[in-house]
């Protein structure tokens, strides 16, 4: 990993630690409203780290060759994300089904699970790389989940600038969408210009989908064990899937250095 990338990764980790402290000590759990400090400072820090990650990613292309080979870490994370995504769809079907939008989301979560499992199989193959099965249509369907989630967030209009989590969730969904779309282009349509987009999207996904999301997942897990698991299960599983996608971004960054050796 290049020194600049290492600095960005450390900044993302510090952002995650700060987010965890903010959720634990300066945010009301029931309303999501901040109880201490200005909300704008939270957005400023988050935006600054994400912008730094994107600019650092754009500074160096990520070659496709390392991604088109056996990569156990990325493969395990892809499979873990697929399991979480499939479980999230099943939990919503059992606990929260009832609207057309929910059924569409469940179908897209299944498609995303298929896409991630295809990636996992390709990265874990012992007999050499093979392009993920299903081609671009499956990759597009799997990535469309996050586009749908962004649309539904605006349609539900449950966000507020003073409630950081639902607002930042839009950024997270967009980061996951851009990362998976860039990954699909690099694997199926390898071109030099795709490398920089993938690198920037991978760093942004690591920041938003893993470092920013993990503290909330841990709080949801604690709430679930406290007696409300059924209420938080779909959201918890979706959050775990996002964390796996963010981890895939970090795995891709490490592979970029290997591809230059």
Legacy VTK file of the C-alpha trace (Angstrom):
# vtk DataFile Version 3.0
C-alpha trace
ASCII
DATASET POLYDATA
POINTS 261 float
0.000 0.000 0.000
1.308 3.437 -0.928
2.057 5.941 1.921
-0.746 8.259 0.806
-3.216 5.373 0.823
-2.043 4.339 4.289
-2.654 7.870 5.569
-6.166 7.837 4.090
-6.901 4.442 5.653
-5.751 5.726 9.046
-7.951 8.824 8.646
-10.917 6.579 7.841
-10.255 4.462 10.930
-10.053 7.590 13.084
-13.323 8.772 11.532
-14.934 5.474 12.514
-13.667 5.758 16.078
-14.962 9.318 16.277
-18.305 8.203 14.900
-18.539 5.492 17.537
-17.843 7.988 20.316
-20.370 10.398 18.841
-23.099 7.743 18.739
-22.329 6.603 22.261
-21.995 9.956 24.017
-23.334 12.801 21.872
-26.342 11.422 19.971
-29.813 10.614 21.273
-30.493 6.976 20.441
-34.260 7.399 20.144
-34.360 10.412 17.814
-30.919 10.378 16.217
-30.483 14.058 17.084
-27.096 15.325 18.260
-27.046 16.305 21.929
-23.653 18.025 21.974
-21.736 20.072 19.432
-22.796 21.482 16.091
-24.094 19.021 13.513
-22.195 20.853 10.770
-18.850 19.867 12.240
-19.841 16.226 11.812
-20.608 16.735 8.135
-17.440 18.749 7.657
-15.242 15.989 9.071
-17.076 13.260 7.155
-16.988 15.205 3.887
-13.306 16.099 4.297
-12.241 12.486 4.836
-14.370 11.206 1.945
-13.031 13.925 -0.360
-9.465 13.088 0.643
-10.147 9.411 -0.063
-11.565 10.152 -3.510
-8.702 12.482 -4.443
-6.123 9.972 -3.234
-7.822 7.247 -5.245
-7.873 9.374 -8.375
-4.134 9.970 -8.060
-3.161 6.400 -8.950
-4.919 3.846 -11.175
-5.786 0.440 -9.808
-4.736 -2.082 -12.494
-7.282 -4.790 -13.339
-4.780 -7.660 -13.358
-4.628 -8.189 -9.566
-8.429 -8.278 -9.423
-8.553 -10.947 -12.111
-6.713 -13.506 -10.006
-7.161 -15.533 -6.817
-7.745 -13.151 -3.897
-8.843 -15.024 -0.733
-9.471 -11.949 1.457
-11.702 -10.279 -1.100
-13.438 -13.584 -1.832
-14.273 -14.275 1.808
-15.628 -10.747 2.259
-17.704 -11.058 -0.906
-19.226 -14.324 0.335
-19.871 -12.826 3.775
-21.591 -9.866 2.142
-23.699 -12.220 0.027
-24.823 -14.173 3.092
-25.706 -10.992 4.989
-27.563 -9.568 2.001
-29.554 -12.764 1.486
-30.343 -12.948 5.196
-31.446 -9.296 5.167
-33.865 -10.050 2.334
-35.221 -13.080 4.189
-35.643 -11.085 7.407
-37.552 -8.356 5.594
-39.752 -10.932 3.890
-40.670 -12.489 7.246
-40.805 -9.376 9.418
-41.501 -6.379 7.217
-43.015 -7.485 3.910
-46.218 -5.838 2.813
-45.465 -3.054 0.347
-44.376 -3.091 -3.268
-41.200 -1.173 -2.469
-40.238 -3.747 0.150
-40.672 -6.624 -2.302
-38.611 -4.788 -4.918
-35.870 -4.259 -2.369
-35.972 -7.943 -1.387
-35.593 -8.993 -5.030
-32.688 -6.590 -5.495
-31.052 -7.881 -2.308
-31.229 -11.403 -3.701
-29.682 -10.170 -6.959
-26.927 -8.419 -4.993
-26.283 -11.613 -3.030
-25.929 -13.546 -6.299
-23.519 -10.944 -7.690
-21.381 -10.943 -4.534
-21.308 -14.749 -4.365
-20.219 -14.881 -8.015
-17.389 -12.494 -7.162
-16.449 -14.626 -4.166
-16.276 -17.810 -6.229
-14.066 -16.136 -8.814
-11.662 -14.777 -6.199
-11.476 -18.098 -4.309
-11.058 -20.450 -7.259
-8.070 -22.751 -6.863
-7.671 -23.403 -10.593
-7.157 -19.784 -11.654
-9.335 -16.778 -12.351
-12.635 -17.094 -14.165
-14.855 -14.112 -14.924
-17.861 -14.076 -12.538
-20.830 -15.953 -13.949
-23.868 -14.129 -15.238
-22.052 -11.285 -16.917
-22.867 -7.604 -16.673
-26.671 -8.064 -16.315
-26.218 -9.751 -12.922
-23.649 -7.141 -11.876
-26.012 -4.322 -12.848
-28.949 -5.922 -11.048
-26.837 -6.456 -7.946
-25.606 -2.869 -7.956
-29.100 -1.457 -8.592
-30.076 -2.270 -5.003
-28.141 0.736 -3.734
-29.609 3.037 -6.375
-33.069 1.860 -5.296
-32.231 2.485 -1.642
-31.219 6.063 -2.458
-34.477 6.628 -4.351
-36.533 5.205 -1.504
-34.705 7.339 1.036
-35.769 10.490 -0.805
-39.302 9.182 -1.371
-39.735 8.343 2.294
-38.268 11.750 3.186
-37.199 10.509 6.612
-33.895 12.327 6.468
-33.038 15.564 8.228
-29.804 17.528 8.324
-30.019 17.403 12.094
-30.253 13.602 12.080
-26.874 12.610 10.697
-27.451 8.887 10.267
-30.294 8.880 7.680
-28.606 11.665 5.734
-25.221 9.951 5.701
-26.971 6.694 4.710
-27.566 8.229 1.268
-23.809 8.786 0.929
-23.167 5.206 2.010
-25.557 3.751 -0.544
-24.032 5.895 -3.293
-20.518 4.828 -2.265
-21.495 1.156 -2.445
-23.196 1.713 -5.803
-20.172 3.476 -7.308
-17.746 0.882 -5.972
-19.670 -2.146 -7.259
-20.325 -0.438 -10.607
-16.634 0.455 -10.992
-15.660 -3.078 -9.992
-17.996 -4.540 -12.627
-16.574 -2.278 -15.321
-13.010 -3.185 -14.381
-13.694 -6.927 -14.390
-15.839 -7.115 -17.511
-14.639 -4.088 -19.502
-11.044 -3.444 -18.409
-9.907 -0.032 -19.614
-7.147 2.231 -18.267
-9.565 4.962 -17.184
-11.580 2.489 -15.080
-8.641 1.965 -12.732
-8.750 5.435 -11.186
-12.518 5.335 -10.765
-12.299 1.959 -9.056
-9.477 3.090 -6.780
-11.357 6.221 -5.677
-14.620 4.319 -5.222
-12.875 1.581 -3.219
-11.400 4.102 -0.773
-14.723 5.924 -0.458
-16.532 2.618 0.162
-14.014 1.672 2.838
-14.573 5.020 4.543
-18.362 5.181 4.352
-19.460 1.550 4.233
-17.061 0.099 6.802
-15.526 2.758 9.064
-18.643 4.932 9.301
-21.124 2.041 9.439
-19.417 -0.381 11.844
-20.096 1.650 15.037
-23.809 1.745 14.211
-23.834 -1.990 13.500
-22.294 -2.647 16.911
-24.958 -0.487 18.568
-27.708 -2.311 16.683
-26.188 -5.618 17.761
-26.189 -4.488 21.384
-29.817 -3.359 21.061
-30.742 -6.704 19.544
-29.176 -8.661 22.360
-30.967 -6.329 24.752
-34.277 -7.826 23.686
-35.268 -6.164 20.405
-33.546 -8.371 17.830
-36.627 -8.768 15.626
-36.982 -4.996 15.305
-33.371 -4.353 14.281
-32.542 -7.580 12.409
-33.140 -6.400 8.788
-31.244 -3.172 9.394
-28.461 -5.006 11.239
-27.952 -7.497 8.418
-28.006 -4.747 5.791
-25.402 -2.869 7.809
-23.201 -5.952 8.027
-23.461 -6.368 4.263
-22.348 -2.749 3.815
-19.376 -3.404 6.111
-18.369 -6.395 3.971
-18.528 -4.258 0.820
-16.376 -1.618 2.515
-13.899 -4.334 3.453
-13.833 -5.466 -0.174
-12.816 -1.926 -1.087
-9.831 -2.127 1.243
-8.897 -5.544 -0.146
-8.940 -4.120 -3.662
-6.616 -1.281 -2.618
-4.067 -3.749 -1.281
-4.251 -5.722 -4.514
-3.411 -2.629 -6.538
0.081 -2.499 -5.061
0.611 -6.167 -5.806
-0.350 -5.548 -9.408
2.398 -2.951 -9.790
5.175 -5.254 -8.590
LINES 1 262
261 0 1 2 3 4 5 6 7 8 9 10 11 12 13 14 15 16 17 18 19 20 21 22 23 24 25 26 27 28 29 30 31 32 33 34 35 36 37 38 39 40 41 42 43 44 45 46 47 48 49 50 51 52 53 54 55 56 57 58 59 60 61 62 63 64 65 66 67 68 69 70 71 72 73 74 75 76 77 78 79 80 81 82 83 84 85 86 87 88 89 90 91 92 93 94 95 96 97 98 99 100 101 102 103 104 105 106 107 108 109 110 111 112 113 114 115 116 117 118 119 120 121 122 123 124 125 126 127 128 129 130 131 132 133 134 135 136 137 138 139 140 141 142 143 144 145 146 147 148 149 150 151 152 153 154 155 156 157 158 159 160 161 162 163 164 165 166 167 168 169 170 171 172 173 174 175 176 177 178 179 180 181 182 183 184 185 186 187 188 189 190 191 192 193 194 195 196 197 198 199 200 201 202 203 204 205 206 207 208 209 210 211 212 213 214 215 216 217 218 219 220 221 222 223 224 225 226 227 228 229 230 231 232 233 234 235 236 237 238 239 240 241 242 243 244 245 246 247 248 249 250 251 252 253 254 255 256 257 258 259 260
